Amino acid sequence: MHAVRLHSFGPAENLTYEETEAPVPGPGQVRIAVAAAGVHLLDTVLREGRAGPYPDRVELPTIPGREVAGTVESLGPGTDGGWAGRRVVAHLGMVPGGYAELAVTDAARLHAIPAGLDEAAAVAMIGTGRTTMGILQFADLGPHDIALVPAAAGGIGTLLVQYAKNAGATVIGLAGGAAKVARTAENGADLALDYTRPDWAVRVRRYLRDKADGRGATVLFDSVGGATALAAVDLLGAGGKHLVFGWSSQGLHDGEPLTFSDAELARRAITSMSVLGPAMIEKAGGDLRVLEARALGEAAAGRLRPAVRRFPLADAAGAHRALETRATMGKVVLEP
């Protein structure tokens, strides 16, 4: 089979498309003929040799990737025969191997892809969608809410905008550049602005004054950190929620999330919390599959429409470069 392998840590060019042995499914496992493999920003961190959220660096050589969708083409010993030939999607967890024509995973990780949903969309929902559903557990959005979404044209941002609109909330989406602003508006944002322009916060305040009776935003979905997030926090009203799930504006590898002292939170009359990791898992009852199923269901029903940027499997390096330079909108997917 063909796969993308990493033999040495470093730049995107270290990802090589080559022939390698096909994986063999073990007991309780399946082998999937991959139609779409998800690319995550974390993949670029691991490629450079950083551990990211993991205790150690990945072992080399490796086939990156932890999200796949395709058709079950063979079964390991003792695996339920009902999975044979079915279209499935799976998050591989801590085990890599997704950037390939064939991938192996435990049958317990599989979800059947709902009818009418293509593999690329399913991959987007099993990873990005799962995270979005996890974040939204902390928001409890309704018609009374004014949601502020930086990075609104990204994979998670796209879904947050759509979900908030479906919940009846007023949505203010921020994105970098005219094309991303236009995409944010197409997704339903009531106000879409370019946060690279110096007047964006002034324009949000004017909108809140004229269209929202002067109320502040009620929830900020913060994946950017830095000066943009700080300016956005200033737009929260009393009782507002600052939900942190990233800090990309401070540098992908070395940045830190925007945090506040208890005294500052009390002065602002807001709450602030990180919603990734243990907090998200605990909120989901310890089972991330609940969030995966919820995300797939929202997409199957047409309520959420993931944005997908497709690359050939052989151009995984190009996909990584596009992610690192923020030249993408939505979820990046490799297709063999």
DRENZANU-522384 format. One record per residue (C-alpha): residue number from 1; y, x, z. Coordinates in nm, 4 decimals, always signed. Example, Ala and Ser with C-alpha at 12.3 -4.5 7.8 and 13.67 -1.06 7.14 Angstrom:
2
REC   resi         c2         c1         c3
REC      1    -0.4500    +1.2300    +0.7800
REC      2    -0.1060    +1.3670    +0.7140
This chain:
336
REC   resi         c2         c1         c3
REC      1    +0.0000    +0.0000    +0.0000
REC      2    +0.3663    +0.0957    -0.0220
REC      3    +0.5752    +0.1289    +0.2915
REC      4    +0.8964    +0.2854    +0.4153
REC      5    +0.8280    +0.5723    +0.6526
REC      6    +1.0419    +0.7894    +0.8765
REC      7    +0.9176    +1.1464    +0.9194
REC      8    +1.2229    +1.2942    +1.0911
REC      9    +1.5153    +1.1447    +1.2817
REC     10    +1.8509    +1.1414    +1.1114
REC     11    +2.0518    +0.9614    +0.8430
REC     12    +1.9418    +0.6650    +0.6336
REC     13    +1.8243    +0.8999    +0.3582
REC     14    +1.5366    +1.0037    +0.5864
REC     15    +1.3715    +0.6699    +0.5166
REC     16    +1.1217    +0.7317    +0.2360
REC     17    +0.9371    +0.4795    +0.0225
REC     18    +0.5820    +0.6024    -0.0273
REC     19    +0.2157    +0.5121    -0.0487
REC     20    +0.0182    +0.5070    +0.2731
REC     21    -0.3022    +0.3638    +0.4145
REC     22    -0.3129    -0.0085    +0.4765
REC     23    -0.3381    -0.1124    +0.8435
REC     24    -0.6632    -0.2707    +0.9611
REC     25    -0.6463    -0.5791    +1.1831
REC     26    -0.8255    -0.5441    +1.5153
REC     27    -0.9764    -0.8140    +1.7365
REC     28    -0.7506    -1.1180    +1.7572
REC     29    -0.5182    -0.9816    +1.4890
REC     30    -0.4200    -1.0741    +1.1342
REC     31    -0.2944    -0.8748    +0.8380
REC     32    +0.0052    -1.0224    +0.6600
REC     33    +0.0993    -0.9714    +0.2963
REC     34    +0.4686    -0.9229    +0.3665
REC     35    +0.7177    -1.1205    +0.1601
REC     36    +1.0192    -1.0424    +0.3786
REC     37    +1.0882    -0.7904    +0.6548
REC     38    +1.3869    -0.8076    +0.8839
REC     39    +1.6258    -0.5158    +0.9328
REC     40    +1.7995    -0.4996    +1.2695
REC     41    +2.0982    -0.2928    +1.3781
REC     42    +1.8676    -0.1489    +1.6430
REC     43    +1.6545    -0.0014    +1.3631
REC     44    +1.9422    +0.2297    +1.2727
REC     45    +1.9666    +0.3482    +1.6343
REC     46    +1.5941    +0.4232    +1.6514
REC     47    +1.6088    +0.5979    +1.3118
REC     48    +1.8590    +0.8466    +1.4494
REC     49    +1.6259    +0.9321    +1.7377
REC     50    +1.7970    +0.7349    +2.0082
REC     51    +1.5817    +0.5303    +2.2450
REC     52    +1.8138    +0.2292    +2.2489
REC     53    +1.6724    -0.0266    +2.4947
REC     54    +1.3302    +0.1400    +2.4898
REC     55    +1.2196    +0.3953    +2.7490
REC     56    +1.1413    +0.6645    +2.4908
REC     57    +1.2157    +0.7567    +2.1316
REC     58    +0.9717    +0.6231    +1.8746
REC     59    +0.6861    +0.8496    +1.7742
REC     60    +0.6954    +0.9984    +1.4246
REC     61    +0.5977    +0.9386    +1.1565
REC     62    +0.6618    +0.5676    +1.1836
REC     63    +0.7049    +0.2592    +0.9673
REC     64    +1.0131    +0.0840    +1.1132
REC     65    +1.0664    -0.2881    +1.1410
REC     66    +0.9643    -0.5578    +1.3886
REC     67    +1.0115    -0.8867    +1.2004
REC     68    +0.7902    -0.9985    +0.9127
REC     69    +0.7057    -1.3098    +0.7136
REC     70    +0.4432    -1.3617    +0.4486
REC     71    +0.0878    -1.4850    +0.4002
REC     72    -0.2153    -1.4062    +0.6172
REC     73    -0.4512    -1.2207    +0.3845
REC     74    -0.7190    -1.0961    +0.6260
REC     75    -0.8386    -1.1517    +0.9821
REC     76    -0.9628    -0.9207    +1.2537
REC     77    -1.2801    -0.9891    +1.4533
REC     78    -1.2643    -1.3063    +1.6612
REC     79    -0.9381    -1.4304    +1.5087
REC     80    -0.9029    -1.8038    +1.4525
REC     81    -1.0012    -1.8650    +1.0896
REC     82    -0.7411    -2.1379    +1.0595
REC     83    -0.4745    -1.8731    +1.0043
REC     84    -0.6304    -1.7481    +0.6782
REC     85    -0.4036    -1.8036    +0.3780
REC     86    -0.1201    -1.9569    +0.5800
REC     87    +0.2470    -1.8688    +0.5463
REC     88    +0.3533    -1.7177    +0.8765
REC     89    +0.6353    -1.5349    +1.0480
REC     90    +0.6161    -1.3088    +1.3506
REC     91    +0.8242    -1.0849    +1.5703
REC     92    +0.6089    -0.7749    +1.6229
REC     93    +0.7587    -0.6957    +1.9624
REC     94    +0.7542    -0.3299    +2.0652
REC     95    +0.5184    -0.2356    +1.7817
REC     96    +0.6818    -0.1251    +1.4523
REC     97    +0.5327    -0.1578    +1.1040
REC     98    +0.7406    -0.4230    +0.9291
REC     99    +0.8883    -0.2201    +0.6397
REC    100    +0.5667    -0.2420    +0.4389
REC    101    +0.3701    -0.4474    +0.1906
REC    102    +0.1112    -0.5184    +0.4609
REC    103    +0.1605    -0.5532    +0.8372
REC    104    -0.0721    -0.6228    +1.1294
REC    105    +0.0039    -0.8240    +1.4405
REC    106    -0.1669    -1.0314    +1.7083
REC    107    -0.2385    -1.3891    +1.6035
REC    108    -0.0741    -1.4976    +1.9301
REC    109    +0.2610    -1.3846    +1.7855
REC    110    +0.2392    -1.6012    +1.4726
REC    111    +0.4382    -1.9094    +1.3856
REC    112    +0.3553    -2.1166    +1.0799
REC    113    +0.6547    -2.1230    +0.8454
REC    114    +0.7773    -2.4825    +0.8144
REC    115    +0.7575    -2.6406    +0.4704
REC    116    +1.0752    -2.5906    +0.2701
REC    117    +1.1767    -2.2731    +0.4526
REC    118    +1.1431    -1.9496    +0.2561
REC    119    +1.0170    -1.6265    +0.4070
REC    120    +1.3560    -1.4535    +0.4171
REC    121    +1.5089    -1.7420    +0.6126
REC    122    +1.2067    -1.7485    +0.8445
REC    123    +1.2501    -1.3767    +0.9183
REC    124    +1.6167    -1.4351    +0.9957
REC    125    +1.5297    -1.7094    +1.2430
REC    126    +1.2445    -1.5248    +1.4186
REC    127    +1.4798    -1.2427    +1.5170
REC    128    +1.8471    -1.3296    +1.4765
REC    129    +1.7773    -1.6998    +1.5293
REC    130    +1.5784    -1.6294    +1.8447
REC    131    +1.8660    -1.4292    +1.9881
REC    132    +2.1148    -1.7002    +1.8915
REC    133    +1.9109    -1.9673    +2.0677
REC    134    +1.8942    -1.7405    +2.3717
REC    135    +2.2710    -1.6932    +2.3787
REC    136    +2.3340    -2.0643    +2.3406
REC    137    +2.1326    -2.1363    +2.6548
REC    138    +2.4381    -2.0178    +2.8486
REC    139    +2.7005    -2.2173    +2.6572
REC    140    +2.6047    -2.5877    +2.6841
REC    141    +2.8358    -2.6708    +2.3943
REC    142    +2.9804    -3.0162    +2.3395
REC    143    +3.2788    -3.1959    +2.1825
REC    144    +3.5061    -3.0806    +2.4653
REC    145    +3.4538    -2.7135    +2.3801
REC    146    +3.6680    -2.4690    +2.1851
REC    147    +3.4393    -2.1841    +2.0800
REC    148    +3.5776    -1.8452    +1.9782
REC    149    +3.3360    -1.6442    +1.7622
REC    150    +3.4217    -1.2843    +1.6636
REC    151    +3.1969    -1.1310    +1.3938
REC    152    +3.1582    -1.4854    +1.2676
REC    153    +3.0179    -1.3814    +0.9275
REC    154    +2.7335    -1.1787    +1.0774
REC    155    +2.3794    -1.2970    +1.1248
REC    156    +2.4287    -1.4334    +1.4760
REC    157    +2.7910    -1.5323    +1.4184
REC    158    +2.6964    -1.7490    +1.1199
REC    159    +2.4462    -1.9428    +1.3288
REC    160    +2.6815    -1.9741    +1.6268
REC    161    +2.9522    -2.1267    +1.4065
REC    162    +2.7089    -2.3770    +1.2574
REC    163    +2.5538    -2.4709    +1.5911
REC    164    +2.8896    -2.5165    +1.7612
REC    165    +3.0108    -2.7428    +1.4802
REC    166    +2.6906    -2.9467    +1.5020
REC    167    +2.7582    -2.9879    +1.8751
REC    168    +3.1037    -3.1290    +1.7983
REC    169    +3.2968    -2.8275    +1.9274
REC    170    +3.6148    -2.6895    +1.7747
REC    171    +3.5291    -2.3500    +1.6274
REC    172    +3.7576    -2.0523    +1.5741
REC    173    +3.5826    -1.7820    +1.3723
REC    174    +3.7017    -1.4226    +1.3394
REC    175    +3.5786    -1.1882    +1.0673
REC    176    +3.6816    -0.8652    +0.8986
REC    177    +3.8188    -0.9028    +0.5443
REC    178    +3.8940    -1.1866    +0.3061
REC    179    +3.5360    -1.2393    +0.1845
REC    180    +3.3980    -1.2692    +0.5374
REC    181    +3.6812    -1.5001    +0.6419
REC    182    +3.6053    -1.7242    +0.3438
REC    183    +3.2360    -1.7320    +0.4368
REC    184    +3.3270    -1.8247    +0.7941
REC    185    +3.5339    -2.1171    +0.6698
REC    186    +3.2491    -2.2288    +0.4418
REC    187    +3.0211    -2.2348    +0.7466
REC    188    +3.2468    -2.4930    +0.9071
REC    189    +3.4907    -2.3041    +1.1289
REC    190    +3.8003    -2.5131    +1.1988
REC    191    +4.0067    -2.1956    +1.1898
REC    192    +3.8900    -1.8743    +1.0205
REC    193    +4.0979    -1.5585    +1.0614
REC    194    +4.0834    -1.1896    +0.9750
REC    195    +4.0754    -0.9965    +1.3015
REC    196    +4.1785    -0.6761    +1.1255
REC    197    +4.5256    -0.8296    +1.0872
REC    198    +4.7592    -0.7670    +1.3814
REC    199    +4.8751    -1.1283    +1.4079
REC    200    +4.5376    -1.2980    +1.4481
REC    201    +4.5742    -1.3653    +1.8213
REC    202    +4.9235    -1.5094    +1.7697
REC    203    +4.7842    -1.7445    +1.5056
REC    204    +4.5048    -1.8549    +1.7385
REC    205    +4.7564    -1.9299    +2.0137
REC    206    +4.9644    -2.1336    +1.7697
REC    207    +4.6536    -2.3277    +1.6650
REC    208    +4.5586    -2.3955    +2.0269
REC    209    +4.9114    -2.5159    +2.0982
REC    210    +4.9347    -2.7423    +1.7946
REC    211    +4.5767    -2.8641    +1.7514
REC    212    +4.4211    -2.8435    +2.0968
REC    213    +4.7007    -2.9643    +2.3267
REC    214    +4.7634    -2.6092    +2.4392
REC    215    +4.4200    -2.5696    +2.5968
REC    216    +4.2609    -2.2269    +2.5935
REC    217    +3.9236    -2.1560    +2.4404
REC    218    +3.6313    -2.2604    +2.6607
REC    219    +3.3723    -2.0048    +2.5456
REC    220    +3.3903    -1.6616    +2.3836
REC    221    +3.0773    -1.5308    +2.2112
REC    222    +3.1445    -1.1576    +2.2374
REC    223    +2.9406    -0.9168    +2.0274
REC    224    +3.2236    -0.6742    +1.9531
REC    225    +3.3814    -0.5522    +2.2767
REC    226    +3.6831    -0.3258    +2.2644
REC    227    +4.0390    -0.4325    +2.1895
REC    228    +3.9303    -0.7342    +1.9832
REC    229    +3.7263    -0.8762    +2.2693
REC    230    +4.0020    -0.8089    +2.5224
REC    231    +4.2522    -0.9968    +2.3055
REC    232    +4.0016    -1.2790    +2.2680
REC    233    +3.9433    -1.2990    +2.6446
REC    234    +4.3188    -1.3513    +2.6824
REC    235    +4.2719    -1.6703    +2.4775
REC    236    +4.0238    -1.8237    +2.7232
REC    237    +4.1530    -2.1041    +2.9400
REC    238    +4.0754    -2.1612    +3.3064
REC    239    +3.7021    -2.2118    +3.3511
REC    240    +3.6253    -2.0309    +3.0261
REC    241    +3.3019    -1.8414    +2.9676
REC    242    +3.2865    -1.4868    +2.8310
REC    243    +2.9299    -1.4394    +2.6999
REC    244    +2.8540    -1.0771    +2.6091
REC    245    +2.5754    -0.9773    +2.3715
REC    246    +2.7091    -0.6646    +2.1990
REC    247    +2.9962    -0.4197    +2.1669
REC    248    +2.9950    -0.3037    +1.8050
REC    249    +3.3696    -0.2377    +1.7805
REC    250    +3.3431    +0.0480    +2.0302
REC    251    +3.0868    +0.2361    +1.8272
REC    252    +2.7300    +0.1374    +1.7561
REC    253    +2.5711    +0.4079    +1.9680
REC    254    +2.8138    +0.5068    +2.2402
REC    255    +3.0203    +0.1980    +2.3154
REC    256    +3.0081    -0.0112    +2.6285
REC    257    +3.0558    -0.3848    +2.6780
REC    258    +3.3850    -0.5237    +2.8011
REC    259    +3.3551    -0.5836    +3.1753
REC    260    +3.5854    -0.7144    +3.4472
REC    261    +3.6063    -0.6776    +3.8229
REC    262    +3.5510    -0.9823    +4.0411
REC    263    +3.9207    -0.9781    +4.1250
REC    264    +4.0168    -0.9817    +3.7569
REC    265    +3.7779    -1.2670    +3.6833
REC    266    +3.9238    -1.4630    +3.9734
REC    267    +4.2775    -1.3987    +3.8477
REC    268    +4.1829    -1.5192    +3.5013
REC    269    +3.9720    -1.8067    +3.6426
REC    270    +3.6884    -1.7287    +3.4003
REC    271    +3.3289    -1.6119    +3.4195
REC    272    +3.1793    -1.3171    +3.2308
REC    273    +2.8151    -1.2252    +3.1894
REC    274    +2.5758    -1.0336    +2.9683
REC    275    +2.3260    -1.2770    +2.8197
REC    276    +2.0735    -1.0372    +2.6639
REC    277    +1.7563    -0.8915    +2.8113
REC    278    +1.6286    -1.0208    +3.1455
REC    279    +1.8925    -1.2934    +3.1752
REC    280    +1.7937    -1.4460    +2.8409
REC    281    +1.4219    -1.4187    +2.9086
REC    282    +1.4540    -1.5744    +3.2536
REC    283    +1.6640    -1.8595    +3.1137
REC    284    +1.3894    -1.9243    +2.8552
REC    285    +1.1284    -1.9525    +3.1283
REC    286    +0.9868    -1.6097    +3.0527
REC    287    +0.8663    -1.7062    +2.7055
REC    288    +1.0642    -1.5896    +2.4022
REC    289    +0.8310    -1.7900    +2.1767
REC    290    +1.0142    -2.0980    +2.3014
REC    291    +1.3345    -1.9616    +2.1492
REC    292    +1.1537    -1.8612    +1.8276
REC    293    +1.0095    -2.2098    +1.7825
REC    294    +1.3472    -2.3670    +1.8547
REC    295    +1.5190    -2.1455    +1.5967
REC    296    +1.2612    -2.2199    +1.3272
REC    297    +1.2882    -2.5906    +1.4029
REC    298    +1.6664    -2.5879    +1.3656
REC    299    +1.6359    -2.4159    +1.0271
REC    300    +1.3550    -2.6455    +0.9089
REC    301    +1.5699    -2.9477    +0.9941
REC    302    +1.8617    -2.8010    +0.7971
REC    303    +2.0909    -2.7860    +1.0990
REC    304    +2.1092    -2.4068    +1.0850
REC    305    +2.1279    -2.2153    +0.7569
REC    306    +2.0903    -1.8407    +0.8030
REC    307    +2.2892    -1.6144    +0.5755
REC    308    +2.0603    -1.3552    +0.4157
REC    309    +2.1398    -1.0289    +0.2369
REC    310    +1.8353    -0.9136    +0.0398
REC    311    +1.7383    -0.5556    -0.0466
REC    312    +1.4267    -0.4249    -0.2214
REC    313    +1.1818    -0.2656    +0.0199
REC    314    +1.2237    +0.0612    -0.1707
REC    315    +1.5945    +0.0604    -0.0820
REC    316    +1.5597    +0.0453    +0.2948
REC    317    +1.8006    +0.3383    +0.3147
REC    318    +2.0629    +0.1342    +0.1316
REC    319    +2.0065    -0.1554    +0.3707
REC    320    +2.0637    +0.0746    +0.6686
REC    321    +2.3808    +0.2194    +0.5170
REC    322    +2.5153    -0.1290    +0.4487
REC    323    +2.4522    -0.2334    +0.8088
REC    324    +2.6111    +0.0784    +0.9515
REC    325    +2.9266    +0.0369    +0.7420
REC    326    +2.9491    -0.3382    +0.8073
REC    327    +2.9162    -0.4095    +0.4373
REC    328    +2.6834    -0.7061    +0.4937
REC    329    +2.7145    -1.0735    +0.5753
REC    330    +2.4257    -1.2373    +0.7566
REC    331    +2.0754    -1.1079    +0.8154
REC    332    +1.9560    -0.8064    +0.6179
REC    333    +1.6066    -0.8551    +0.4730
REC    334    +1.3765    -0.6243    +0.2771
REC    335    +1.1537    -0.7741    +0.0078
REC    336    +0.8543    -0.5807    -0.1338
